[in-house]
Amino acid sequence: MRNEFKSILFLTALIIVAVIISGCTSQQSPQGTTQTVNNTIKIGVIASMSGPASTTGKDIWQSAQLAADEINSQGGVYLKDIGKKALIQLVLGDDESTREGGQKAVSKLITQDKVDLLVGGFSSAVVSAHQAIVADNKIPYIIAGASSTQVSKRKDIDNTYLFYHRPNTDNSAEASLLFLNDTVRPAINSKFGFPDSRPLRVAVVYQDSPFGKGQLDAVNNLTKKLNLPIVVVANASFKMGESDFRTTLTSVKSQNPDVIYAVTFLNELIPLTQQAIRDVGLKTLILSIENNDDPDYYKGVGQVADYSVMESRFSPYAIPNTSTKERTTKFLSDFDTKYQGFAGMMGAATYESVYIAKNAIENAGSTDKVKVKDALSSGSVDQLLETMKDGKIIFSPDTHESKFDLFVSQMRMDNKTNEIRPHIVWPVSLQETSFVLPDWYAPGTT
Amino acid sequence: MEGIITIISQVVFWGLYAGCIYILLATGLNLIFGVMKIVNFAHGEFLMLGTYITFSFFVLSGFNPYVLLCASLPILVVVGIITERLCFRPILGTGKLNEIFVSLGIIYVFQNVVAMLWTDEWKTIQSPYKDITISWGSVQVPLDYFIIIGITICILIGLYLFLHRTSLGRAIRATSQNRKGAMLMGINVEQMDMLTFGIGAGLAGAAGTLWAVSGQVFNPYMGSIPAIKGFAIIIIGGLGSIAGAIVGGLIIGLAENFTSFTLGGAWKDAVSFIILIIVLIVKPTGLFGGKDE
């Protein structure tokens, strides 16, 4: 009896302590960002701070902080309604790299934190799961990732408040296909004495996800739509997070492709490239896409990626020589100073998203969600870090997607760093150097 | 025709390589189950720890990563012994549900500790033999895979000799066959539990080293899928049977790769469980399982 009483007493004390501690900690938020400040604009940042995409998540969160700090250091965002500037207060929502985690994070940001606007969002699968919640609550959301057109062209939800600051799968596939047709196909035909009419043989190796399937569909559809002399000789899927591609690549090799079009995440592209060249003995070009343009790729992949090509929109090592160059260099330098590392593509897009939000709120004159949404729909921001079509960030009237000037880089070994480095080879307007077909390259058929 | 044979030879080879990793993982899992009758869902985390220990020693020392098996295997044996002593011993015999929840808890602890120490970024290491290839029939295969298959065979022979030719090994087998009988014969079964758990973890650690050396990427969350497949393998092979784990590992390794070749990589994981269902229907005790398992 006495022991039972002691146990109850102990448990009660434990619960009280837990409640007190949780009460105390609720005053703080991740990274100490939710301190109460008068006249603040709350921007929710959806980032994968845990789980497989946590590297990208940190990039998103840190870049958003960098943008907010820059804006706040200049006094904040001017609100015409109150006639003064308000500071940006970022609130982090960790989607845990999962669909369910994203839904929880977004619900909390909207209902508990009562954010004025949302930015971030990575992975088509994760974003598609929480899009409807944002749409139902009519919160302006600038999505920096989720490239699948299945996300931005959904008919089952109200897209009015959703804005996509990224190229969709059609855009990146189009840039890649045009590069292959303009540059790679003539180079192969010329080097091996093939007739000009010989079509390029492409094998698509894609992640079995909305992102991967979106790219595959885009390649198939655009090849027909643009009437390109490109034949898809193989399409091989793999599960998200796969690290053993040997058999898939062996299967692809049997179809004799000229080029492998790899639709992967970063953690997949490194082993895929190594296994294709080293293990399976493919002597072909590997073309990857923009989401892999990350310092970790250059650090991890090694010499096997020499001469491979990558479609990109933002690169830590290849900055297009346009009006964005100075600001991009400063962004990378500031990021490095603050976080001791490189910002990635998602970081750059989120940094821009915070500025796009600032611009929209200033144009709206308030944080009224309808006015901000209208300002985003009709507004235009000069390109910041990434090179945009016509130098402006403008959301299209139908699907609210911004248009990028995409480029393709070729990797070459850098003896100083002993890592590969990208060099822009396409389009001609941004070209740093010419595309080179390596000596070891062997075309799919003779 | 020659081309098809070449391709099939290559797929068989990748299946054997994948089978080696699975065999080491499943053998350890089966050894633990055979002696302690516990279900350890955290077994994949030992593989993950093996990759990180190899990575750390490789970065710090620059040693040949194969030599680092001499580090990852004993370290994981110690980690296994500590895990058994602190986490499983107190709940042994209190019900399967407790064992399952403890092992699930251990997964999160190991994942978070590794993420804290090494960050959760994907990591990879390069073998010093990465540019050397050897002919295998009509195909050229990197030397690393022959080494990996060779090391796996050596470890399995070593395990066989340990279990059959040493008094400790015989004591482990006796505990596995009849726990009460072993106790009556003066065997300290708790020590055998600890040792078995350590050996099981060590085998998973060796699998982790081979995983890393083969150029596959790893992060703190990579252990779950191999662990689930490890369970499928020991059920297919027969609970508690080392021979079953070896045959099951090879079956799954080959089946996965042939499925990937014919139906595509998206079906790769599914085939393990399709085989599992078929085996459970046809022979519920597994290919090498006794009636009492």
Interface residues (C-beta under 8 A of the other chain):
Chain A: S50 G51 P52 S54 T55 D208 A236 S237 F238 K239 G241 E242 S243 D244 F245 R246 T247 T248 T250 S251 K253 S254 L266 N267 I270 P271 Q274 Q275 R278 D279 V280 G281 D296 G300 G302
Chain B: G3 I7 Q10 V11 W14 G15 Y17 A18 D120 E121 W122 K123 T124 Q126 K130 D131 T133 Q140 V141 P142 Y145 G215 Q216 V217 F218 N219 Y221 M222 I225 N257 F258 S260 F261 G264 G265 A266 K268 D269
